[in-house]
Amino acid sequence: MSSSLLTNSSAMTALQTLRNVSSQLATTQNRISTGQRVATASDNAAYWSIATSMRADNAALSAVSDSLGLSAATVDTEYTALTAVVGDKTGGLTKLQALLVEAKTAGIDRTKIQADITQIQQQMKGTADAATFNGVNWLSTTATTPATFDLVSSFSRVGGTPTIGSINLTIANYSLYTSTQSGILDKVSGTASVNTIDISTLTDSAADQTTLDGYITQVTTAINSVASAAADLGAVKNRISTNTEFVKTLMDSVDRGVGQLVDADMNAESTRLQALQTQQQLGVQALSIANQNSQSILSLFK
């Protein structure tokens, strides 16, 4: 084999091998430092595009999860208040009904009973007014309260078209008091609403007994309506809870899917790094030996 001062084939081969090893080593070091084998579009355009889209969807799902948290807090506030208004033997509509039945007793002091009724009426109004979360109150509404309320519940994307799922609620179904007195408790039926029932002047006469019967019926109807509203919100509350868990699980699933596409196998990369570092050291040594061949030619001229 002839030797040339102008062309050192051995050195060129060693240098090309060293460049190739150095390039692979740089790629492996980048994967280890970022934890990803597809960190940019140039690494794998198809996987990078899919991962980018799914990360964007996961960000949207995260927003849905936050919205569901807000919706859950709102619904829970209204549900708790409705449950309190239905009450039990110590308060609420249930106690009010019991007091009206008690007022049917001949000779009883209805003025004293009315004192309890008034306290219950004020307590229920206060409960409805207090059922506010983030400025939202479905139980005590005003003229500016929207007729419907949408609770964001899901996000999906088919192709390039995003779809936002929501739970639509009709506020009139839950309104106990309104600015137009059309709520469950302030709507006048006969001569009074549940909120304005007054038995202090009633007597044992047949007409007044009939009036009491009407009040009892009115309160019973109100109990059924409020209980129905509470049951409806209870179902919504359960649905939101289920959706919240599903969204969290879905986000974890998307994270795992993206990871399978772009994450680096750190066990494999660390092993490859050690192998490439050894190859790099051998490549440097091979290049040094190849360059020494040219130096040996000088001895011929001594």
C-alpha positions as CSV (number, residue, x, y, z in Angstrom):
1,M,0.0,0.0,0.0
2,S,1.5,3.4,-1.0
3,S,1.9,6.3,1.3
4,S,0.9,9.8,0.3
5,L,1.4,13.2,2.0
6,L,-1.6,14.7,0.3
7,T,-4.1,11.9,1.0
8,N,-4.3,10.0,4.2
9,S,-7.1,7.5,3.7
10,S,-6.8,6.0,7.1
11,A,-7.1,9.3,8.8
12,M,-10.1,10.2,6.6
13,T,-11.8,7.0,7.5
14,A,-11.1,7.4,11.2
15,L,-12.3,11.0,11.1
16,Q,-15.6,10.0,9.4
17,T,-16.2,7.3,12.0
18,L,-15.4,9.7,14.8
19,R,-17.8,12.3,13.4
20,N,-20.6,9.7,13.2
21,V,-20.0,8.6,16.7
22,S,-19.9,12.2,18.0
23,S,-23.2,12.9,16.2
24,Q,-24.9,9.9,17.8
25,L,-23.3,10.8,21.2
26,A,-24.8,14.3,20.9
27,T,-28.2,12.9,20.1
28,T,-28.1,10.5,23.1
29,Q,-26.9,13.2,25.4
30,N,-29.8,15.5,24.3
31,R,-32.3,12.7,24.9
32,I,-30.9,12.1,28.4
33,S,-30.9,15.8,29.2
34,T,-34.5,16.4,27.9
35,G,-35.9,13.0,28.8
36,Q,-37.4,12.9,25.2
37,R,-36.4,11.0,22.1
38,V,-38.7,13.3,20.1
39,A,-38.1,16.8,21.4
40,T,-38.5,18.8,18.2
41,A,-40.2,18.3,14.8
42,S,-36.9,17.4,13.2
43,D,-36.6,14.3,15.5
44,N,-39.8,12.8,14.2
45,A,-42.3,15.1,12.5
46,A,-45.3,12.8,12.7
47,Y,-44.9,11.9,16.4
48,W,-44.0,15.5,17.4
49,S,-47.2,16.8,15.7
50,I,-49.3,14.2,17.4
51,A,-47.7,14.9,20.8
52,T,-48.1,18.7,20.3
53,S,-51.8,18.3,19.5
54,M,-52.4,16.0,22.5
55,R,-50.6,18.3,24.9
56,A,-52.9,21.1,23.7
57,D,-55.9,18.9,24.3
58,N,-54.6,18.1,27.7
59,A,-54.3,21.8,28.5
60,A,-58.0,22.2,27.5
61,L,-58.9,19.2,29.6
62,S,-57.1,20.9,32.5
63,A,-59.3,24.0,32.0
64,V,-62.3,21.7,32.0
65,S,-61.2,20.1,35.2
66,D,-60.9,23.6,36.8
67,S,-64.3,24.6,35.4
68,L,-65.8,21.4,36.9
69,G,-64.3,22.3,40.2
70,L,-66.0,25.7,40.1
71,S,-69.3,24.1,38.9
72,A,-69.1,21.5,41.7
73,A,-68.7,24.2,44.3
74,T,-71.6,26.2,42.9
75,V,-74.0,23.3,42.7
76,D,-73.0,22.1,46.1
77,T,-73.7,25.5,47.6
78,E,-77.2,25.6,46.0
79,Y,-77.9,22.0,46.9
80,T,-76.9,22.5,50.5
81,A,-79.2,25.5,50.8
82,L,-82.2,23.7,49.2
83,T,-81.7,20.8,51.6
84,A,-81.7,23.2,54.5
85,V,-84.9,24.9,53.2
86,V,-86.6,21.5,53.1
87,G,-85.5,21.1,56.7
88,D,-86.5,18.6,59.3
89,K,-88.6,18.6,62.5
90,T,-86.5,21.4,63.8
91,G,-86.7,23.9,61.0
92,G,-87.5,24.6,57.3
93,L,-90.6,23.7,55.4
94,T,-90.9,20.4,57.3
95,K,-91.2,22.3,60.6
96,L,-93.5,24.9,59.0
97,Q,-95.9,22.2,57.9
98,A,-95.9,20.7,61.4
99,L,-96.7,24.0,62.9
100,L,-99.6,24.6,60.5
101,V,-101.0,21.2,61.4
102,E,-100.7,22.0,65.0
103,A,-102.5,25.3,64.4
104,K,-105.6,23.2,63.4
105,T,-106.1,22.4,67.1
106,A,-109.1,24.1,68.5
107,G,-108.4,26.8,71.1
108,I,-104.6,26.9,70.5
109,D,-102.8,30.2,70.6
110,R,-102.1,30.8,67.0
111,T,-100.3,34.0,67.7
112,K,-97.5,32.1,69.4
113,I,-97.3,29.6,66.6
114,Q,-97.1,32.5,64.1
115,A,-94.0,33.7,66.0
116,D,-92.3,30.4,65.1
117,I,-93.6,30.5,61.6
118,T,-92.2,34.0,61.1
119,Q,-88.8,32.9,62.3
120,I,-88.8,30.0,59.9
121,Q,-89.9,32.2,57.0
122,Q,-87.0,34.6,57.7
123,Q,-84.6,31.8,58.2
124,M,-85.5,30.3,54.8
125,K,-85.2,33.7,53.1
126,G,-81.8,34.2,54.7
127,T,-80.7,30.7,53.6
128,A,-81.7,31.4,50.0
129,D,-79.9,34.8,50.0
130,A,-76.8,33.3,51.4
131,A,-76.6,30.5,48.8
132,T,-74.1,32.5,46.7
133,F,-70.9,31.3,45.3
134,N,-68.7,33.4,43.1
135,G,-71.6,35.9,42.6
136,V,-74.0,33.1,41.5
137,N,-77.3,32.5,43.3
138,W,-80.0,30.3,41.8
139,L,-82.3,30.4,44.8
140,S,-82.8,34.1,45.3
141,T,-82.8,35.6,41.8
142,T,-83.0,39.1,40.4
143,A,-83.9,40.6,37.0
144,T,-80.3,40.2,35.9
145,T,-80.1,36.5,36.7
146,P,-79.9,34.5,33.5
147,A,-82.7,32.1,32.7
148,T,-80.3,29.2,32.1
149,F,-76.8,28.3,33.3
150,D,-74.3,26.2,31.5
151,L,-71.7,24.1,33.4
152,V,-68.8,23.0,31.3
153,S,-68.5,19.3,31.6
154,S,-66.2,17.9,28.9
155,F,-63.8,18.6,25.9
156,S,-63.2,16.5,22.9
157,R,-61.7,17.0,19.4
158,V,-62.5,15.1,16.3
159,G,-60.0,16.0,13.6
160,G,-59.6,19.8,13.9
161,T,-63.0,20.4,15.4
162,P,-63.1,20.9,19.2
163,T,-66.4,20.2,21.0
164,I,-67.2,21.6,24.5
165,G,-69.8,19.6,26.4
166,S,-72.0,21.3,29.0
167,I,-74.7,20.6,31.5
168,N,-77.6,23.1,30.9
169,L,-79.7,24.1,34.0
170,T,-83.0,26.1,34.0
171,I,-82.7,28.5,36.9
172,A,-86.5,28.8,37.3
173,N,-86.5,25.1,38.5
174,Y,-84.5,26.2,41.6
175,S,-85.7,29.7,42.3
176,L,-87.3,30.1,45.7
177,Y,-87.5,33.9,45.6
178,T,-87.5,36.1,42.6
179,S,-87.8,39.8,41.9
180,T,-91.2,39.2,40.3
181,Q,-92.4,37.0,43.1
182,S,-92.7,33.9,40.9
183,G,-90.4,31.6,43.0
184,I,-91.4,28.5,44.8
185,L,-91.7,30.2,48.2
186,D,-92.8,33.7,47.2
187,K,-95.4,32.9,44.6
188,V,-98.8,33.9,45.8
189,S,-101.4,31.1,45.8
190,G,-104.8,32.1,47.1
191,T,-104.2,34.9,49.5
192,A,-100.6,34.4,50.4
193,S,-97.3,32.8,49.5
194,V,-95.4,30.4,51.7
195,N,-93.2,33.4,52.6
196,T,-96.1,35.5,53.8
197,I,-98.4,33.0,55.5
198,D,-99.8,34.6,58.7
199,I,-102.2,32.7,61.0
200,S,-102.1,35.1,63.9
201,T,-105.6,36.3,63.3
202,L,-107.2,33.0,62.4
203,T,-109.9,31.5,64.7
204,D,-111.6,28.1,65.1
205,S,-114.3,29.0,62.6
206,A,-114.9,26.7,59.7
207,A,-113.7,29.3,57.2
208,D,-110.4,29.8,59.0
209,Q,-110.0,26.1,59.3
210,T,-110.4,25.9,55.5
211,T,-107.8,28.6,55.2
212,L,-105.4,26.6,57.3
213,D,-106.0,23.5,55.1
214,G,-105.1,25.6,52.1
215,Y,-101.9,26.8,53.8
216,I,-101.0,23.2,54.7
217,T,-101.6,22.1,51.1
218,Q,-99.5,25.1,49.9
219,V,-96.6,24.2,52.1
220,T,-96.8,20.5,51.2
221,T,-96.6,21.4,47.5
222,A,-93.6,23.7,48.3
223,I,-91.9,20.8,50.1
224,N,-92.4,18.5,47.0
225,S,-91.1,21.3,44.7
226,V,-88.0,22.1,46.7
227,A,-87.3,18.4,47.3
228,S,-87.5,17.8,43.6
229,A,-85.2,20.7,42.9
230,A,-82.7,19.4,45.5
231,A,-82.9,15.9,44.0
232,D,-82.2,17.3,40.5
233,L,-79.1,19.2,41.8
234,G,-78.1,16.1,43.6
235,A,-78.1,14.2,40.3
236,V,-76.1,17.1,38.7
237,K,-73.7,17.0,41.6
238,N,-73.1,13.3,41.1
239,R,-72.6,13.8,37.3
240,I,-70.1,16.5,37.9
241,S,-68.2,14.3,40.3
242,T,-68.1,11.5,37.8
243,N,-67.0,13.8,35.0
244,T,-64.3,15.2,37.2
245,E,-62.8,11.8,37.9
246,F,-63.1,10.9,34.2
247,V,-61.4,14.0,33.0
248,K,-58.5,13.4,35.5
249,T,-58.2,9.8,34.3
250,L,-58.4,10.9,30.7
251,M,-55.6,13.5,31.3
252,D,-53.4,10.8,32.8
253,S,-54.2,8.5,29.8
254,V,-53.2,11.2,27.3
255,D,-50.0,11.9,29.3
256,R,-49.1,8.2,29.1
257,G,-49.9,8.1,25.4
258,V,-47.7,11.1,24.6
259,G,-45.0,9.6,26.8
260,Q,-45.0,6.4,24.7
261,L,-44.6,8.5,21.6
262,V,-41.8,10.9,22.6
263,D,-40.2,9.9,25.9
264,A,-36.8,8.4,25.9
265,D,-36.0,5.0,27.4
266,M,-33.5,6.2,30.0
267,N,-32.2,2.6,30.6
268,A,-31.4,2.2,26.9
269,E,-30.1,5.7,26.4
270,S,-27.7,5.4,29.4
271,T,-26.4,2.1,28.1
272,R,-26.0,3.6,24.6
273,L,-24.2,6.7,26.1
274,Q,-21.5,4.5,27.7
275,A,-21.0,2.5,24.5
276,L,-20.7,5.7,22.4
277,Q,-18.3,7.3,24.8
278,T,-16.1,4.1,24.5
279,Q,-16.4,4.3,20.7
280,Q,-15.5,8.0,20.7
281,Q,-12.4,7.2,22.7
282,L,-11.4,4.4,20.3
283,G,-12.1,6.8,17.4
284,V,-9.8,9.4,18.7
285,Q,-7.1,6.8,19.3
286,A,-7.6,5.4,15.7
287,L,-7.3,8.9,14.3
288,S,-4.2,9.5,16.3
289,I,-2.6,6.3,14.9
290,A,-3.6,7.2,11.3
291,N,-2.0,10.6,11.7
292,Q,1.2,9.0,13.0
293,N,1.6,7.1,9.7
294,S,2.3,10.4,8.0
295,Q,4.8,11.4,10.6
296,S,6.7,8.1,10.0
297,I,7.4,9.2,6.4
298,L,9.7,12.0,7.8
299,S,12.1,9.4,9.1
300,L,12.8,8.4,5.5
301,F,14.3,11.8,4.8
302,K,16.7,11.8,7.7
